[in-house]
């Protein structure tokens, strides 16, 4: 689907829900790199593990140079429990955009792909233009980057912020 059609669909969704003209609907497709600052794995039983991770996202890479999420970076905390190969848990990532406004990304794992976990995400606004933000989509582990201390996560979906 070309970008013009995607933006038209996003605009139609905004109109259909009666959202004000002060909102910006945006495609969230992109990726970000990060590095782990702490990781602990507790092997409870052969089929049961609990994982605690702290990390720092180094910035979103998007196709749209004017995207409000472009370059947004910040810390994450993650708690995951894996029983019989099925992950549950949550990540909470505070991101600061280029204007200093903050938003929260809440990620929940729901399975695995060939390079790691995958799941869903949603956004919650914290400050500035992000207050009242909404949206979400899917995320997936795109690989470990240059070593086991780095990760690369990708996203699809959409979000909405104040203009």
ABEGO torsion letter per residue (X at the ends): XBAAAAAAAAAAAAAAAGBBAABBBBBABEBBBBBBABBBBBBABAABBBBBBBBBBAEBBBABAABAABGBBEBBBBBBBBBGGBBBEBBBBBBBBAAGBBBBBBBBBAEBBAAEBBEBBBBBBABEAABGBBEEEBBBBAEAEABAABBBBBBBEBBBBBX
